[in-house]
Amino acid sequence: MDLKYDVEAGEKMKEQYVGRNLEPEELGFSPAEIRALVWKQDLRIVPLAAAIYLLCFLDRSNIGNAKTLNANAGESLLQETKMTNYQYTIALMVFLVAYAVFEVPSNYFLKKLRPSRWIAFLMLSWGACTMGLGGAKNYATVTAVRFLLGMFEAGLFPGLVFYLTFWYKSSERSMRVAVILASATLAGAFGGAIAYGVGHMKQVQGLAAWRWLFILEGIPSCASSILVWFFLPDYPESALWLSTHERELAVLRLEKEGSKGHAPSLDWTTAKSTIFDLRLWVHYIIYFGISAPFSSLSLFTPTITAGLGYENLEAQLMTVPPYAVAYVVSLITAWSSDHFNARALHSAALSAIGAIGFLASALLPPDAYHARYGCLIVAASGAFSCIPPLLGWLSSNMHTTAAAGLAIALNVSFGAPGQIVGVWIYKADEKEKGYPTGHYTNMAMLVMVMVGCIGLRFYYQWSNARMRRSGDPALTEREFAY
């Protein structure tokens, strides 16, 4: 499909529908047709987007598995590259620095170059970087390649969240974001299982198992980029796999909310108003808080399980249950937050549960292995599950395409410093103590998330009440979701 068709189709539908302020039912579309369309979109978009993010997260977090893989035989990443734990932490942090810097530019190019093209390019690039890590010989190489990996992976998650605003109403996004984000928990589970299997590939073709781990997990991203180029749909108005009737309905559904493929790209006026909108900074601070536990669990779960009495390949395998439980809880939470239109309260509740899990992990005796493993499952479920409602909440309170793209990118970018915090808090010399610094820090971060969600919810309620009292229809149409 060429770009000319995108523009022409978008302009035609824009002229036909924009400004009529009618609901689909008022133009002859039945509820059954709407449900059928959303389901058809789901089948085409959501599994593909979830698979893309699964590969991205697998390639990002497998360094945590490589760190401890076959350490008992002297063949782990740290042992063969002669890296210290401090240097390993620096390599993790460098990834996050690149991740923070390149998120906003990436969302700009996603809209400018079309989602299918840009995401396919990113996949090919980060897959090649992951495979390149399999050939790393020293600390400098690992750090440099991790920087490149962060640069290319930076645009994917905020890009996918932005991408969903072209296809779904705000009341539908949290569940879809959850399915995509939950694939990260699947990646964590698969990553442990794959590392367990690859761990038996000792010196196959003269390569240590951790090198095979990077090579084998980078190949699918490179190969899948071809599929994404051809099969990821860009915008509803240009989707030839939808009938003309369905395309009209898809565009009409998002006339009052959602992003538009034909909308203008970001300009300075929109950028300035978005950057200086103070309420959005509260969203960013909340996301900063959730990013530390998200990052630390993603990168250090194999290390944490090794500190719970599980060693070597068994430690890799024991990372699977926390992620599996978190996957189920994330989907249930997202469905409930959309169904009850209460994203702030759901995120606050799940962050509180996660905080309790981390607090209990810190307070329990270091040798209470089974109890602390149960707390790890609770903590992971709470930390991962409150993220989809947070992102759905932010996107539902943006009213233009360009502003949504910038705000989502800034939000996820603002989480990068939080992820850097998560890189440093699980200290290698605290293994015998049960990593109290990491658990207490994550607990504090999640308490901050809970307080921020509740506070911002009350602010939005107060703002909506003030807009209703004004009697201005233009204001009441822009009420905030909470």
Secondary structure, 3 states (H helix, E strand, C coil): CCHHHHHHHHHHHHHHHCCCCCCHHHHCCCHHHHHHHHHHHHHHHHHHHHHHHHHHHHHHHHHHHHHHCCHHHCCCHHHHHCCCHHHHHHHHHHHHHHHHHHHHHHHHHHHHHCHHHHHHHHHHHHHHHHHHHCCCCCHHHHHHHHHHHHHHHCCHHHHHHHHHCCCCCHHHHHHHHHHHHHHHHHHHHHHHHHHHHHCCCCCECCECHHHHHHHHHHHHHHHHHHHHHHHCCCCHHHCCCCCHHHHHHHHHHCCCCCCCCCCCCCCHHHHHHHHCCHHHHHHHHHHHHHHHHHHHHHHHHHHHHHCCCCCHHHHHHCCHHHHHHHHHHHHHHHHHHHHCCCHHHHHHHHHHHHHHHHHHHHHCCCCCHHHHHHHHHHHHHHHHHCHHHHHHHHHHCCCCHHHHHHHHHHHHHHHHHHHHHHHHCCCHHHHHHCCHHHHHHHHHHHHHHHHHHHHHHHHHHHHHHHHHHHCCHHHHCCCCCC
